Amino acid sequence: MYEELNNNTGSGSYYDTNGGYVHYDSQSQMKQPKKKKKGGFGRTIAKCTVLALVFGSVSSGAFMGTNYIGKQMFGDAVAVEGAEENKAGEGTPTTAVANNSSDVYDVSDIVQNCMPSVVSITNMGTTEFRTFFGTYEQESQSSGSGIVIGRNDTEIVIVTNNHVISGAKEISVYFNSDGEDADENNVISAKVKGTDPAKDLAVIAVQVKDIPKETLDMIKIAAIGDSSTLKVGEPVVAIGNAYGYGLSVTSGIVSALNREVSVTSDGQTITNRLIQTDAAINPGNSGGALLNSKGELIGINSVKFISEDVEGMGYAIPISDVESIIGDLMNKVTRDQVKESDKGYLGINGVDVTTDASKSYGMPEGVYITTITEGGAADQAGLRKGDIITKLDGTRITGYAQLGDTLRYYEAGETISITVQRLEDAEYTEKVMDITLSSGTQVGVENEE
């Protein structure tokens, strides 16, 4: 039986002066947070830039960590009842209080109640460098933030931005704690449950058994608000792992709603309608919480605009727009990356169908299959040249590189579903097929994703 706790609880982009967003993969060495951390990280970001995508399980059973899922499964009564609890790890949203002596809102109660639902995330991966002498890889470390949205007997589930964990070989989550030796004991390994690159969302999980009891008792699940009711001018609070120093707090207002923002991530341009705020959102804040005056989660921090001519333009994903997506990702099977020798392959080559290409040529976004290896997984499943792969095991596929990253979690011989769009009678028709992944030797690894 899953538990519902309803509480009050580096990469980026540079702005092209021609008006576009250009993705930048930050490799700044953001260290794991320490209580008495000294020093800094990174260098001053170049002027006239946009830091987009700012750095920022439960097996297959249903989580009820968000109000959306609770309402869908049991009705509004469950969500309301959960919000009225005030036990360890549970609570009611806290309203910011206006200071009579000034126009500044005191948000300390919000911070006290909501901080335990926000975590710091460290991504250990590799970065590919291309030089005159060839291509080589170098280990990299970057930092982001996450929000606790669910829990059952075995896992704590956290939502973050997809770019925060993209390409990671190892993901670590840091839970704030006032306990002794908190720095060592509260950095816990996490695994990926699911991602949605098109919405820049990812859900990861931490095993309950790996978390010290005193830390586990302090963890809260974020209370989910309704971003569709937001009004311009409402006060908001942002909590995140800015610059990898550990959790910090900024505050501001809702500056605008439904701002269409396009950024480039993992070679793909993604466009979403976001909440604009003047609350400071810095590198490391991606995946962190944007809270309303009641301490409810109304946005997931994602984008920061920086320029010597511009001040206070940050963006967050509206929570009400993605609740159902998060719910789906929460209920996927938690996976580890498999050994390279065990990795499963489709036996295809392909090219990206980007957002721009989709609009220009009337094609679905995804991966256009250019060649199929005879006898490989795709060939045996009945895929054809010209098919466009849009989903793999329920995960939305937006590009060839992302398809390869997704396959890192599946072994050869494993049977999964694949969704393609096939051109028939001048129209694309969706087809869902079962496909048994090939080994590298069966398809020729040198030609594979």
C-alpha positions in Angstrom: 0.0 0.0 0.0 1.5 3.3 -1.1 1.6 6.2 1.2 0.4 9.7 0.3 2.1 12.5 2.1 0.7 15.9 1.2 2.9 18.6 2.8 3.7 22.3 2.7 6.5 21.7 2.1 25.1 21.7 -15.7 23.6 22.7 -18.5 22.3 25.8 -19.9 21.7 28.0 -22.9 23.1 31.2 -24.2 20.9 33.8 -25.8 21.8 34.4 -29.5 21.6 38.1 -30.2 19.7 37.2 -33.3 16.9 36.1 -31.0 17.4 32.4 -30.7 18.3 30.1 -27.8 21.4 28.1 -28.2 22.1 25.2 -25.9 25.3 25.2 -23.8 26.4 22.0 -21.9 28.0 23.3 -18.7 30.8 21.2 -17.3 31.4 23.4 -14.3 32.7 21.4 -11.4 29.8 21.7 -9.0 30.6 19.7 -5.8 28.1 18.0 -3.6 26.7 20.4 -0.9 28.5 20.7 2.4 27.2 22.3 5.5 30.3 24.6 5.9 31.3 24.7 2.3 33.8 27.3 1.3 34.9 28.5 -2.1 32.8 28.7 -5.3 32.4 27.0 -8.6 32.4 28.0 -12.2 33.2 31.3 -13.8 31.1 34.3 -14.4 28.7 33.5 -17.3 29.3 35.5 -20.4 27.0 38.6 -20.9 24.0 38.5 -23.1 23.2 34.8 -22.4 20.3 32.7 -21.5 21.0 29.9 -19.1 18.2 27.6 -20.2 17.7 24.3 -18.5 19.5 25.7 -15.4 20.9 23.1 -13.1 18.9 22.5 -11.8 10.5 4.2 -9.0 8.2 2.5 -6.7 8.3 -0.4 -9.2 5.3 -0.6 -11.4 2.7 0.2 -8.7 0.9 3.6 -8.6 2.3 6.4 -6.4 0.0 8.9 -4.8 2.6 11.6 -4.0 0.8 14.3 -6.0 -2.7 15.6 -5.6 -3.4 14.7 -9.2 -2.8 11.0 -8.7 -4.7 11.0 -5.4 -7.7 12.7 -7.0 -7.6 10.4 -10.0 -7.6 7.2 -7.9 -9.7 8.1 -4.9 -11.3 11.4 -5.6 -10.9 14.9 -4.1 -11.6 13.7 -0.5 -8.3 11.9 -0.3 -6.3 14.9 -1.4 -8.1 17.2 1.0 -7.7 14.7 3.9 -4.0 14.4 3.2 -3.6 18.1 3.2 -5.1 18.4 6.7 -2.7 15.9 8.3 0.0 17.3 10.5 2.2 14.3 11.4 5.9 13.6 11.0 6.6 14.2 7.3 3.2 15.7 6.7 1.6 19.1 7.0 -0.6 21.8 5.6 0.5 24.6 3.2 1.8 27.6 5.0 0.9 31.1 3.9 3.5 33.9 3.7 2.9 36.7 6.1 3.2 40.4 5.2 5.5 42.4 7.4 3.6 45.4 8.8 6.7 47.6 8.8 7.5 47.1 5.1 6.2 45.7 1.8 8.4 42.6 2.2 6.8 39.2 2.7 8.1 37.0 5.5 8.5 33.6 3.8 10.4 31.9 6.6 7.4 29.6 7.5 7.2 28.5 3.8 10.9 27.8 3.8 10.8 25.8 7.0 8.0 23.6 5.9 9.0 23.2 2.2 12.7 22.9 2.4 12.5 19.2 3.4 10.7 18.5 0.1 13.6 19.9 -2.1 16.9 18.0 -2.8 20.2 18.7 -4.4 21.2 16.5 -7.3 24.7 15.7 -8.7 25.2 14.3 -12.2 28.4 12.4 -12.8 28.9 11.7 -16.5 31.3 12.1 -19.4 31.6 14.9 -22.0 32.8 14.3 -25.5 35.4 16.8 -26.9 36.3 17.1 -30.5 39.7 18.5 -31.3 42.1 18.6 -34.3 43.7 15.4 -33.1 40.4 13.5 -32.7 37.6 12.9 -30.2 38.0 12.1 -26.6 35.9 11.8 -23.5 36.4 13.5 -20.1 34.6 12.9 -16.8 32.3 15.7 -15.8 30.3 16.7 -12.8 27.3 19.1 -12.6 24.6 19.9 -10.2 20.8 20.5 -10.1 17.8 20.3 -7.9 14.8 18.1 -7.4 11.4 17.9 -5.6 10.1 15.0 -3.6 6.7 14.0 -5.0 6.1 10.4 -3.8 7.0 7.6 -1.4 6.1 4.0 -0.7 7.7 1.3 1.4 10.8 1.0 -0.8 11.3 4.3 -2.7 11.4 8.0 -2.4 10.5 9.5 -5.8 11.8 12.9 -7.1 10.9 15.0 -10.1 13.5 17.2 -11.8 14.4 18.5 -15.2 15.5 16.0 -17.9 18.7 17.9 -18.6 19.7 17.7 -15.0 20.2 13.9 -15.3 20.7 13.6 -19.0 23.8 11.6 -19.9 24.5 10.7 -16.3 26.5 7.6 -15.5 25.8 8.1 -11.8 23.2 10.2 -10.1 23.4 11.3 -6.4 20.7 13.0 -4.3 21.5 15.0 -1.2 18.9 15.3 1.4 19.3 18.3 3.8 19.6 17.2 7.4 20.6 18.7 10.7 21.8 15.3 11.9 25.4 14.4 12.7 27.6 13.5 9.8 24.8 14.6 7.5 27.1 15.4 4.6 28.3 11.8 4.1 25.1 10.0 5.2 22.7 12.0 3.2 24.2 11.7 -0.3 22.3 8.8 -1.7 22.6 7.1 -5.1 19.5 7.5 -7.3 18.1 5.6 -10.3 16.1 6.8 -13.3 12.4 5.9 -13.5 11.4 7.8 -16.6 12.0 10.9 -18.7 10.1 13.2 -21.1 12.7 15.3 -23.0 10.0 17.3 -24.8 8.8 18.7 -21.5 12.2 18.6 -19.9 11.0 16.3 -17.2 12.6 13.4 -15.4 11.6 11.2 -12.4 14.3 9.5 -10.3 14.1 7.2 -7.3 16.1 6.7 -4.1 15.8 3.5 -2.1 14.3 4.0 1.3 16.7 1.4 2.8 19.7 3.6 1.8 18.5 6.7 3.7 19.4 7.2 7.4 16.3 7.0 9.6 16.7 10.6 11.0 16.9 11.9 7.5 13.9 9.8 6.4 11.8 11.2 9.2 12.5 14.7 8.0 11.7 14.2 4.3 8.4 15.7 3.1 6.4 15.3 -0.1 5.6 18.6 -1.8 2.0 19.8 -1.6 0.9 20.3 -5.2 -0.8 23.6 -6.1 -2.9 24.7 -9.1 -0.7 26.7 -11.5 -3.8 27.3 -13.8 -5.2 29.8 -11.2 -2.0 31.9 -10.9 -2.3 35.6 -11.4 0.4 38.0 -12.5 1.8 39.8 -9.5 1.3 36.9 -7.0 4.3 36.3 -4.7 6.4 33.2 -5.3 9.3 31.5 -3.6 12.1 29.6 -5.4 14.2 26.9 -3.6 17.1 25.1 -5.3 20.7 24.1 -5.3 22.1 27.3 -6.7 25.7 27.0 -8.0 26.0 23.6 -6.3 26.4 25.3 -2.9 23.4 23.6 -1.3 19.8 24.7 -1.0 19.0 28.4 -0.9 15.9 30.6 -1.2 14.9 33.5 -3.4 11.5 35.2 -3.7 9.7 37.4 -6.1 6.4 37.6 -8.1 4.8 36.0 -11.1 5.9 38.3 -13.9 4.0 36.7 -16.7 2.1 33.6 -17.6 2.2 31.3 -20.7 5.5 32.7 -22.0 6.6 30.7 -25.0 10.2 29.8 -24.5 12.4 27.7 -26.9 15.7 26.2 -25.8 18.0 23.6 -27.3 18.7 20.5 -25.2 20.7 17.4 -26.3 20.6 18.8 -29.8 16.8 19.2 -29.8 14.9 22.4 -29.8 12.0 22.2 -27.3 9.3 24.9 -26.9 7.0 25.1 -23.9 4.8 27.7 -22.3 6.3 28.7 -19.0 5.7 30.8 -15.9 7.9 33.9 -15.9 9.2 35.1 -12.5 11.6 37.7 -11.2 12.7 35.4 -8.3 16.4 34.7 -8.8 16.9 31.4 -10.6 20.6 30.6 -11.0 22.8 27.7 -12.3 21.9 24.7 -10.1 18.3 25.8 -9.6 16.9 23.7 -12.4 14.5 21.1 -11.2 13.9 23.0 -8.0 10.6 24.2 -6.6 8.6 27.4 -7.4 6.1 27.8 -4.6 3.1 30.1 -4.1 2.2 32.0 -0.9 0.6 28.9 0.6 3.8 26.9 0.2 2.3 24.8 -2.7 4.3 23.7 -5.6 3.2 25.6 -8.7 6.2 25.3 -10.9 9.5 23.4 -11.6 12.3 25.9 -12.2 13.9 25.5 -15.6 15.2 28.5 -17.4 17.2 31.7 -16.6 17.7 34.7 -18.8 21.0 36.6 -18.1 22.1 39.8 -19.7 23.7 43.1 -18.6 20.6 44.7 -20.0 18.1 42.4 -18.4 17.4 41.7 -14.8 15.1 39.1 -13.2 13.7 36.9 -16.0 13.4 33.3 -14.8 11.1 30.6 -16.0 9.4 27.6 -14.5 7.3 24.7 -15.9 3.7 25.1 -14.7 2.9 22.0 -12.5 -0.7 21.7 -13.6 0.4 21.3 -17.2 2.6 18.3 -16.5 0.9 16.4 -13.5 -0.4 13.6 -15.7 3.1 13.2 -17.4 4.8 13.1 -14.0 2.2 10.5 -12.8 3.0 8.3 -15.8 6.8 8.6 -15.2 6.4 7.8 -11.5 4.9 4.4 -12.3 7.6 3.2 -14.7 10.0 0.5 -13.5 13.1 1.9 -11.9 16.2 1.0 -14.0 20.0 0.9 -13.8 22.2 1.5 -16.8 23.3 -1.9 -18.1 26.8 -2.9 -19.0 27.9 -1.9 -22.4 28.4 -5.6 -23.3 24.8 -6.4 -22.3 23.2 -3.4 -23.9 20.2 -4.0 -26.3 20.1 -2.6 -29.8 17.4 -1.9 -32.4 19.5 -2.5 -35.5 18.7 0.8 -37.1 20.3 4.1 -38.2 18.2 7.3 -38.2 18.1 11.0 -38.2 16.2 13.5 -36.0 12.8 14.9 -37.0 13.1 18.2 -35.2 10.3 20.6 -34.2 11.2 22.8 -37.2 11.3 19.8 -39.6 8.0 18.6 -38.3 6.4 21.9 -39.0 8.0 22.3 -42.4 7.3 18.9 -43.7 4.2 17.7 -41.8 6.1 14.8 -40.1 5.8 13.6 -36.5 8.7 14.5 -34.3 11.0 11.6 -33.4 13.7 9.5 -35.2 13.3 8.8 -38.9 14.7 5.4 -39.8 17.2 5.6 -42.6 18.5 2.1 -42.6 17.6 -1.3 -41.0 20.1 -4.0 -40.2 19.0 -7.3 -41.8 18.1 -9.8 -39.1 18.3 -7.3 -36.3 15.6 -6.4 -33.8 13.9 -3.8 -35.9 13.9 -6.0 -39.0 12.3 -8.9 -37.1 9.7 -6.7 -35.5 8.6 -5.4 -38.9 9.9 -1.8 -38.8 10.5 -0.2 -42.1 12.8 2.4 -43.6 10.9 5.7 -43.3 9.1 4.8 -40.1 9.4 7.5 -37.4 10.1 6.2 -33.9 8.2 8.4 -31.4 8.2 6.2 -28.2 10.3 3.4 -26.7 8.7 1.5 -23.8 6.4 4.5 -23.2 9.2 7.1 -23.2 8.8 9.8 -25.7 11.6 9.9 -28.3 12.6 13.2 -29.7 16.0 12.5 -31.3 18.5 9.9 -32.3 21.0 10.6 -29.5 18.2 10.5 -26.9 17.1 7.1 -28.3 20.6 5.8 -27.7 20.6 7.1 -24.2 17.3 5.5 -23.5 18.5 2.1 -24.7 21.4 2.2 -22.2 18.8 0.9 -19.6 17.7 -2.1 -21.6 19.5 -5.5 -22.1 19.8 -7.5 -25.2 17.0 -10.1 -25.4 14.5 -7.9 -23.5 11.2 -7.4 -25.2 9.7 -3.9 -25.0 7.1 -1.9 -26.9 8.0 0.6 -29.6 5.7 3.2 -31.1 6.2 4.4 -34.7 4.4 6.7 -37.1 4.2 5.1 -40.6 3.3 6.9 -43.8 0.3 5.2 -45.4 -1.9 6.7 -48.1 -0.3 10.1 -47.6 -1.0 10.1 -43.9 1.0 9.0 -40.8 -0.6 6.2 -38.8 0.6 5.2 -35.3 1.6 1.6 -34.8 2.7 -0.1 -31.6 4.9 -3.1 -31.8 6.7 -5.5 -29.5 10.4 -5.7 -30.2 13.1 -8.0 -28.8 16.4 -6.1 -28.6 19.4 -7.5 -30.3 22.9 -7.8 -29.0 25.7 -5.6 -30.3 27.3 -8.5 -32.2 24.0 -9.3 -34.0 23.7 -5.9 -35.5 27.2 -4.5 -35.6 27.8 -2.1 -32.8 29.9 0.3 -34.9 26.8 1.1 -36.9 24.4 1.4 -34.0 22.9 4.0 -31.8 
